[in-house]
């Protein structure tokens, strides 16, 4: 971390339901940081407040027209003179009824659609890398953290990191009174001439509700909220189910992929009590049963 | 209803010292809104957090350590009150085990006991029929025992809406008082400052001294003082011996040594 810098932020976090505002939380403040000491005070920066309010205003337009629950978050931050903005809109996937998966995987391969493989890789590769835990990934797969800003929240230049070989290098913080942590920014998985056979019988995963990585055991937990059992042309909706597998098992299970990375929207990652938006991209991906 | 809070906290968090001064306001009229406000900062003249963090760090392999000390002034519908707080959250790790301790003071006996037990940790064993839970483990379990043993909410000055916290036997919701850990959090009805009614005779039994995971219903994963790892499903409480020490579990509970009837919980 650099010798001394000033971090300032303004943010707003809102919860909407059926087009109606339920909760609205504003925050702002400044942190003077030197070495491992942080002096934080909830002082207003009118310019940052105006910027974050402008961004949240555009998100509200979407929230007003959405039937379900929507969370919108926008922030504007400055590290010394470098300014940047973040925003996210998250819409929880509605839990649906369907056929119960007695054993979650039924022994069937899993097809991760809509970029949802990025959540699997976020946990099994990204969070594992934060703890220095590496697995052996297919040679045709790259998994990078690619910050889309130049200076991080601890006043250091950002760079792309190869998460299969190293920890994320970007320091991030949720707010002015949080400590900076090395965190993912935008995970992008790409396939390069991957195998692409599609099994006749499979589970197709559409949406993931959340995930976790336990660094002491290497176990990844993922809650699958929208999935279908596919047998040829037959498609049966499945009830939500949970996947628990070791990171090395997940790395070894990846069998193929197709196409460009797809954006999986609205990934908000929580670690050490700090919720941060993490961009998430992955191609259509096939794994063995997990 | 308008609630305002201003405060200063000194926090040691994983090697950083954070001195944070904050003031904010929450308005709840069906729609909840909160935002920072301008206010005179409160002063915390002296903080022990660095010294406490250093002492804890020397006890074992720390995975996560947060030590904080703060002062806050609250105001709700014309009622004003102040409080000073101390908090410790530490997790020690050894191999695939994690011992966690939460405190609301800087008496570090529980922390040392957990670190020592983890250093002696061996393997998972079947749970004996009776287990004694050290007061810190009992405090963590009490919120889950509502409706199964006699528990009371203890009288205190103010809740999250500035109302007096009433002495009341805890049987079923709705709870009479409100918990508001931050001005950014909507207050919720919770049992505050839970204590158990003392009863029964303590017996010799293996004694659990550290949590290896947060309490999940009636299931505890604990470490005995001999270093045995146990996954305990609590089915009866035979004896309770109270202490006056307050722990930051749920909306607060008092330490209680418990003699429980147990069986091994399957993962």
HADDOCK unambig.tbl for C-alpha pairs under 7 A between the chains (distance, minus, plus):
assign (segid A and resid 21 and name CA) (segid B and resid 31 and name CA) 6.94 0.50 0.50
assign (segid A and resid 22 and name CA) (segid B and resid 31 and name CA) 5.12 0.50 0.50
assign (segid A and resid 22 and name CA) (segid B and resid 32 and name CA) 6.35 0.50 0.50
assign (segid A and resid 23 and name CA) (segid B and resid 31 and name CA) 5.87 0.50 0.50
assign (segid A and resid 23 and name CA) (segid B and resid 32 and name CA) 4.62 0.50 0.50
assign (segid A and resid 23 and name CA) (segid B and resid 33 and name CA) 5.82 0.50 0.50
assign (segid A and resid 24 and name CA) (segid B and resid 32 and name CA) 6.24 0.50 0.50
assign (segid A and resid 24 and name CA) (segid B and resid 33 and name CA) 4.76 0.50 0.50
assign (segid A and resid 24 and name CA) (segid B and resid 34 and name CA) 6.52 0.50 0.50
assign (segid A and resid 25 and name CA) (segid B and resid 33 and name CA) 5.76 0.50 0.50
assign (segid A and resid 25 and name CA) (segid B and resid 34 and name CA) 4.96 0.50 0.50
assign (segid A and resid 25 and name CA) (segid B and resid 35 and name CA) 6.06 0.50 0.50
assign (segid A and resid 25 and name CA) (segid B and resid 184 and name CA) 6.84 0.50 0.50
assign (segid A and resid 26 and name CA) (segid B and resid 34 and name CA) 6.15 0.50 0.50
assign (segid A and resid 26 and name CA) (segid B and resid 35 and name CA) 4.67 0.50 0.50
assign (segid A and resid 27 and name CA) (segid B and resid 35 and name CA) 5.80 0.50 0.50
assign (segid A and resid 27 and name CA) (segid B and resid 36 and name CA) 5.97 0.50 0.50
assign (segid A and resid 28 and name CA) (segid B and resid 36 and name CA) 6.97 0.50 0.50
assign (segid A and resid 36 and name CA) (segid B and resid 15 and name CA) 6.76 0.50 0.50
assign (segid A and resid 36 and name CA) (segid B and resid 16 and name CA) 4.67 0.50 0.50
assign (segid A and resid 36 and name CA) (segid B and resid 17 and name CA) 6.22 0.50 0.50
assign (segid A and resid 37 and name CA) (segid B and resid 16 and name CA) 5.85 0.50 0.50
assign (segid A and resid 37 and name CA) (segid B and resid 17 and name CA) 4.91 0.50 0.50
assign (segid A and resid 37 and name CA) (segid B and resid 18 and name CA) 6.05 0.50 0.50
assign (segid A and resid 38 and name CA) (segid B and resid 17 and name CA) 6.14 0.50 0.50
assign (segid A and resid 38 and name CA) (segid B and resid 18 and name CA) 4.67 0.50 0.50
assign (segid A and resid 38 and name CA) (segid B and resid 19 and name CA) 6.21 0.50 0.50
assign (segid A and resid 39 and name CA) (segid B and resid 18 and name CA) 5.98 0.50 0.50
assign (segid A and resid 39 and name CA) (segid B and resid 19 and name CA) 4.92 0.50 0.50
assign (segid A and resid 39 and name CA) (segid B and resid 20 and name CA) 6.14 0.50 0.50
assign (segid A and resid 40 and name CA) (segid B and resid 19 and name CA) 5.94 0.50 0.50
assign (segid A and resid 40 and name CA) (segid B and resid 20 and name CA) 4.55 0.50 0.50
assign (segid A and resid 40 and name CA) (segid B and resid 21 and name CA) 6.24 0.50 0.50
assign (segid A and resid 41 and name CA) (segid B and resid 20 and name CA) 5.69 0.50 0.50
assign (segid A and resid 41 and name CA) (segid B and resid 21 and name CA) 4.74 0.50 0.50
assign (segid A and resid 41 and name CA) (segid B and resid 22 and name CA) 5.82 0.50 0.50
assign (segid A and resid 42 and name CA) (segid B and resid 21 and name CA) 6.51 0.50 0.50
assign (segid A and resid 42 and name CA) (segid B and resid 22 and name CA) 5.04 0.50 0.50
assign (segid A and resid 42 and name CA) (segid B and resid 23 and name CA) 6.87 0.50 0.50
assign (segid A and resid 42 and name CA) (segid B and resid 36 and name CA) 6.70 0.50 0.50
assign (segid A and resid 177 and name CA) (segid B and resid 20 and name CA) 6.18 0.50 0.50
assign (segid A and resid 216 and name CA) (segid B and resid 96 and name CA) 4.89 0.50 0.50
assign (segid A and resid 217 and name CA) (segid B and resid 96 and name CA) 5.97 0.50 0.50
